[in-house]
Amino acid sequence: MATAGWSSRAAATATETRVGACGEVTITMKEPDHHSPCSVRVHGQVIVSHEPLRIGDIRPRRGRFQPEQDLHLEDLDHRVEVADPALFRSYVACRDLIHRVLADAPMTGEYDLAADNWEDFLPHGIATTIVATVRRDVEDGCGVVPVYAFDVELILSVRLIHSEPKALLLACKEADAEVAAHGELGERCAICMSDEGTNDEETVRLPCSHVFHGRCIGPWFHRVSTCPTCRTDVMDCFRVVGSPSTT
């Protein structure tokens, strides 16, 4: 089967985002002028790093790059106004607001800060602290909700991880899109030794023409890049432009 090389689409799609906080998060509650709206300000710094996950790696290779090439620091400062102060009494509403503030800030908007990409979902902790503070304050004030301005200071880590196993799988799918579509396997998968594929099960044909379940060959590529049947090195079938060298 002819192959067109490792496409930029496969490489881009195989980049995963991991987000977390570095150090402590400081949350300060202020009481602005009562003519001013409530607000939340998130400020600090964002550390962005690029890391490869090679085939055979247990985890991404961290701390082995030249800082000026693979690590950069950006300032973060984003403030939003809140029309209804009662929002701070709802955990879900407050959590979603904090998430939007972080995800939509000019310095972080280009990164995927979806909830599943967080190592520890920071908006949860911030919202929990804010809601507890406001509820306690409301109780002490006999139910009157004052105007609040919350100041959140933090250092955010954004790790952009290029997954070589995922890129290899996507490249195989692109190389033979028709076979990679949902359909019958047609032959026994050499990994799970089952040919009981359904019409909804994804199959992947490698450049050597052997076909496997997508759910089987994906984890296989995390360990090795060879075909389970004929041991052809699938990486050699593509003109691979990999992640930055770690040597």
Residue pairs with C-beta under 8 A, 6 or more apart in sequence:
1 175
1 176
1 205
1 207
1 208
1 209
3 171
3 175
3 207
3 237
3 238
4 174
4 175
5 238
5 239
5 240
6 167
6 171
6 238
6 239
6 240
6 241
7 171
7 174
9 170
9 174
10 167
10 170
10 171
10 174
11 162
11 167
11 241
13 166
13 167
13 170
14 162
14 163
14 164
14 166
14 167
14 170
15 160
15 161
15 162
15 163
16 53
16 117
16 160
16 161
16 162
16 163
16 166
17 111
17 112
17 113
17 114
17 117
17 158
17 159
17 160
17 161
18 117
18 118
18 119
18 157
18 158
18 159
18 161
19 111
19 113
19 117
19 118
19 119
19 122
19 156
19 157
19 158
19 159
20 118
20 119
20 120
20 122
20 156
20 157
20 159
21 120
21 122
21 154
21 155
21 156
21 157
22 47
22 154
22 155
22 156
22 157
23 154
23 155
25 122
25 125
25 126
25 152
25 153
25 154
26 151
26 152
26 153
26 154
27 126
27 129
27 130
27 150
27 151
27 152
28 150
28 151
28 152
28 153
29 130
29 133
29 148
29 149
29 150
29 151
30 148
30 149
30 150
30 151
31 146
31 147
31 148
31 149
32 39
32 147
32 148
32 149
33 147
34 146
34 147
36 147
36 149
37 81
37 82
37 83
37 147
38 81
38 82
38 83
38 84
38 85
38 87
38 88
38 147
38 148
38 149
39 79
39 80
39 81
39 82
39 148
39 149
39 150
40 79
40 80
40 82
40 97
40 98
40 101
40 149
40 150
40 152
41 77
41 78
41 79
41 149
41 150
41 151
41 152
42 76
42 77
42 78
42 79
42 98
42 101
42 102
42 105
42 152
42 154
43 75
43 76
43 77
43 78
43 151
43 152
43 153
44 76
44 153
44 154
44 155
44 156
45 73
45 74
45 75
45 76
45 155
45 156
46 73
46 74
46 75
46 76
46 107
46 108
46 155
46 156
46 157
46 158
47 71
47 72
47 73
47 155
47 156
47 157
47 158
48 71
48 72
48 73
48 74
48 111
48 158
48 160
49 62
49 65
49 70
49 71
49 157
49 158
49 159
49 160
50 65
50 70
50 71
50 160
50 162
50 243
50 244
51 60
51 61
51 62
51 65
51 70
51 159
51 160
51 161
51 162
51 243
52 60
52 61
52 161
52 162
52 164
52 242
52 243
52 244
52 246
53 59
53 60
53 61
53 161
53 162
53 163
53 164
53 165
54 61
54 164
54 243
55 164
55 165
55 168
55 221
55 222
55 223
55 224
55 225
55 235
56 222
56 223
56 224
60 159
60 161
61 246
62 159
64 246
65 71
65 244
65 246
69 244
70 244
74 107
75 107
76 105
76 107
76 108
76 154
76 156
77 105
78 101
78 102
78 104
78 105
78 106
78 107
80 97
80 100
80 101
82 88
82 97
85 134
85 145
85 146
85 147
85 148
86 145
87 93
87 94
87 97
88 94
88 130
88 131
88 134
88 145
88 148
88 150
89 131
89 134
89 135
89 138
89 145
90 131
91 127
91 128
91 131
94 127
94 130
94 131
95 123
95 124
95 126
95 127
96 123
97 127
98 122
98 123
98 126
98 127
98 130
98 152
99 113
99 115
99 123
102 108
102 113
102 122
102 123
102 156
103 109
103 113
108 156
108 158
111 158
111 160
113 158
115 121
122 154
122 156
126 152
130 150
134 145
134 148
137 146
138 144
138 145
162 242
162 243
164 242
164 243
165 218
165 221
165 222
166 218
166 221
168 221
168 225
168 234
168 235
168 238
169 204
169 214
169 217
169 218
169 221
171 238
172 180
172 204
172 205
172 206
172 207
172 217
172 234
173 180
173 204
174 180
175 207
175 238
176 205
179 203
179 204
179 205
179 211
180 202
180 203
180 204
180 205
180 214
181 202
182 199
182 200
182 201
182 202
182 203
183 197
183 199
183 203
184 197
184 198
184 199
184 203
185 195
185 197
185 201
185 203
185 211
185 213
186 195
186 197
186 203
186 211
187 195
187 211
188 194
188 195
189 195
189 197
189 211
189 212
189 213
189 216
190 210
190 212
190 228
190 229
191 212
191 213
191 216
191 217
191 220
191 228
192 213
192 216
194 213
197 203
197 213
201 213
201 214
201 215
202 213
202 214
202 215
203 211
203 212
203 213
203 214
204 211
204 212
204 213
204 214
204 217
205 211
206 212
206 217
206 227
206 232
206 234
206 237
207 232
207 234
207 237
207 238
208 227
208 229
208 230
208 232
208 234
208 237
210 227
210 228
210 229
210 230
212 220
212 228
217 228
220 228
221 234
225 233
225 234
225 235
226 232
226 233
226 234
227 234
